[in-house]
Amino acid sequence: MPVLKEREKKLISEKLSRDLEKDVRLVVFTQDFECEYCATNRELMEDIASLSDKIKLEVFDFEKDYDKAQKWGIDKIPATAVFGIREYGIRFFGLPMGYEFPALIDTIIDASRGTTRLQPTIKEKIKSIREPVHIQVFVTPTCPYCPRAVRVAHQLAIENEFIRADMIEAIEFPQLANKYDVMAVPKTIINDTFSFEGALPESHFVEYILSAIKPDRTMSYR
C-alpha cells in the first residue's frame, strides 16, 4: 500500500530527476512479525525507489539475513541504510516521516553525489579524524529542529569514512532513549561518551566529535 500521496510523489520525482547524479542503494531490514513500523517503512522505501531508476531497493529479513545485518551494523528494525559509491555508514533506525522525511530525501541526493554542502573549513577539519566515530541522533517525527542535526551527522559520514551516523526514532526505540537519558530531542550521542542536545552549528558539532576522540582537548568553535 503506497505511503506517499500522488502530489508528494510528483514533487519528489521532480526533485530526484533534477538532483540525483549516480545510483543509490536503499538497503532495508524488516521482519514479518513483532515490528510495528517495519511494513510502513518498507512501503515508504518502495515508494521512493519507484520514483527514480537511479534508486535501487534491497530488502532483507532481519533474522534470515542476520549475516548481512551484522556486516552492516544493523542491530534493530526497521532500518534503512543509504549506500552511494561506497557504504557511507548512514542509517535510519525507525520510520523517517514527519519532519525527518525531507532529511531522508536530501541524504539520498548527497549519497548519489558522493559529496555534501558542508563548509570547506568543516570538510578540512574532519580530515584529521582517522579513528572510528559513531554518532547517534535521537529524534521524533514532530521535532522541527531534529532534521538539521541528522543532516549534519549524515553529511559528516559521507565526507569521512571513519564516521558512522544513525538517526534513531526515540518513540520507536524507548529502551535506547532511556539508556541515553533522552529527555529532549534532538539529542546526539558520540561514541557513547559525549552527548549534547539541540541542533548545533556544524562547527560546534565537529568540536564535540573531536573532543570525544581526544578527551583532553580544549573545545574551540572557530
C-alpha positions in Angstrom: 0.0 0.0 0.0 1.5 3.3 -1.0 2.6 5.7 1.8 3.2 8.8 -0.3 0.3 10.7 -1.9 0.3 11.3 -5.6 1.1 15.0 -5.2 4.0 14.2 -2.9 5.3 11.6 -5.4 5.2 14.2 -8.2 7.2 16.7 -6.3 9.8 14.2 -5.1 10.1 12.7 -8.5 10.9 16.1 -10.0 13.5 16.8 -7.3 15.2 13.4 -7.7 15.2 13.8 -11.5 16.9 17.2 -11.1 19.4 16.4 -8.3 20.4 12.7 -8.4 23.7 12.0 -10.1 24.8 8.4 -9.6 23.0 5.3 -8.4 21.9 4.9 -4.8 21.1 1.8 -2.9 18.4 1.8 -0.2 19.1 -1.3 2.0 16.1 -2.0 4.1 15.9 -4.5 7.0 12.5 -5.6 8.1 10.6 -8.6 9.6 7.3 -10.2 9.1 6.3 -10.0 12.7 7.0 -8.1 16.0 7.9 -4.9 14.3 5.1 -2.3 14.4 6.6 0.1 11.8 8.5 -2.4 9.5 5.8 -2.7 6.9 5.3 1.0 6.6 9.0 1.7 6.4 9.4 -0.9 3.6 6.4 0.6 1.7 7.8 4.1 2.1 11.2 3.0 0.6 9.4 1.2 -2.2 7.5 4.4 -3.0 10.8 6.4 -3.1 12.6 3.8 -5.2 9.7 3.8 -7.7 10.3 7.5 -8.4 13.8 7.1 -10.0 15.6 4.4 -11.9 18.8 5.5 -10.1 17.5 4.3 -6.7 17.9 0.6 -6.2 15.9 -1.0 -3.3 17.2 -4.1 -1.5 15.0 -5.7 1.3 16.4 -8.1 3.8 14.8 -10.1 6.7 16.5 -9.2 10.0 16.6 -12.8 11.2 17.0 -14.7 7.9 19.7 -12.4 6.7 21.4 -11.9 10.0 24.9 -12.2 8.5 24.2 -9.1 6.4 22.7 -7.3 9.3 25.9 -7.9 11.3 28.1 -6.9 8.5 26.4 -3.5 8.2 25.9 -2.9 11.9 22.1 -3.3 11.8 21.0 -4.2 15.3 17.4 -3.0 15.3 14.5 -2.6 12.9 13.0 -1.0 11.0 16.3 0.0 9.5 17.4 1.7 6.3 21.0 2.1 5.1 21.8 4.5 2.3 24.7 3.5 0.0 26.3 5.5 -2.7 29.6 4.8 -4.5 30.6 3.3 -1.2 29.0 2.2 2.1 28.7 5.6 3.9 27.7 4.3 7.3 24.4 6.2 7.1 21.5 4.6 9.0 17.8 5.5 9.6 16.5 3.4 12.5 12.8 3.9 12.6 10.3 5.4 10.2 11.7 8.7 8.8 8.4 10.5 8.4 7.2 13.9 9.5 10.0 16.5 9.7 12.5 13.7 9.1 11.3 12.9 5.6 13.0 15.8 3.8 16.2 14.9 5.5 15.9 11.4 4.1 15.5 12.7 0.5 18.4 15.2 0.9 20.6 12.4 2.3 19.8 10.2 -0.7 20.8 13.0 -3.0 24.1 13.6 -1.2 24.8 9.9 -1.4 24.3 10.0 -5.1 26.8 12.8 -5.4 29.3 11.4 -3.0 29.8 14.8 -1.5 27.9 17.4 0.6 27.4 21.1 1.1 29.3 21.2 4.3 31.5 24.3 4.5 35.0 23.7 3.1 36.5 24.6 6.5 34.5 21.8 8.1 35.5 19.3 5.5 39.1 20.1 6.0 38.8 19.9 9.8 37.3 16.4 9.8 40.1 15.0 7.6 42.1 14.6 10.8 39.6 12.0 12.1 41.3 8.7 11.5 39.6 6.5 14.1 36.0 5.2 14.3 33.3 7.6 15.3 29.7 6.6 16.0 27.1 9.3 16.0 23.6 8.6 17.2 21.0 11.3 16.8 17.7 10.8 18.6 14.7 12.4 17.0 10.9 12.4 16.9 8.7 13.0 13.8 7.2 16.2 15.3 10.5 17.9 16.1 11.3 20.7 13.6 14.9 21.0 14.8 15.8 17.3 14.5 16.4 17.1 10.8 19.2 19.7 11.0 21.1 17.5 13.5 20.5 14.4 11.4 21.6 16.1 8.2 24.9 17.3 9.8 25.6 13.8 11.1 24.9 12.1 7.8 26.9 14.7 5.8 29.9 14.1 8.1 29.6 10.3 7.5 29.7 10.9 3.7 32.8 13.1 4.0 34.8 10.8 6.3 34.8 7.0 6.0 35.6 6.7 9.7 32.3 8.3 10.8 29.1 6.3 11.1 25.8 8.2 11.7 22.5 6.9 12.9 19.1 8.6 13.1 17.1 6.9 15.8 13.4 7.5 16.3 13.1 7.8 20.0 9.5 6.8 20.3 10.1 3.6 18.4 13.1 2.6 20.5 12.2 3.7 24.1 14.8 1.3 25.6 17.6 3.2 23.9 16.0 6.6 24.7 16.0 5.5 28.4 19.6 4.2 28.2 20.9 7.6 26.9 18.6 9.6 29.1 16.8 11.3 26.2 14.6 13.9 27.7 14.6 16.3 24.8 15.3 16.0 21.0 17.4 16.2 19.1 19.9 14.5 21.4 23.2 13.4 19.9 25.5 10.8 21.4 29.1 10.4 20.2 31.0 7.2 20.9 28.8 6.6 24.0 30.9 9.2 25.8 29.8 12.7 24.7 26.3 14.0 24.3 24.6 17.3 23.6 21.0 18.5 22.9 19.8 20.7 20.2 20.6 21.4 16.5 24.1 22.9 16.8 26.0 24.6 14.1 28.3 22.4 12.0 31.4 23.8 13.7 30.1 23.1 17.2 29.1 19.6 16.1 32.6 18.8 14.9 34.1 20.2 18.1 32.1 17.7 20.1 33.4 14.9 17.8 37.0 15.9 18.2 36.6 16.2 22.0 35.0 12.7 22.1 38.1 11.1 20.4 40.6 13.4 22.2 39.1 13.9 25.8 41.9 16.2 26.9 41.3 18.6 24.0 40.1 22.1 24.6 37.0 22.8 22.5 37.2 25.7 20.0 34.4 26.9 17.8 36.5 28.8 15.3 
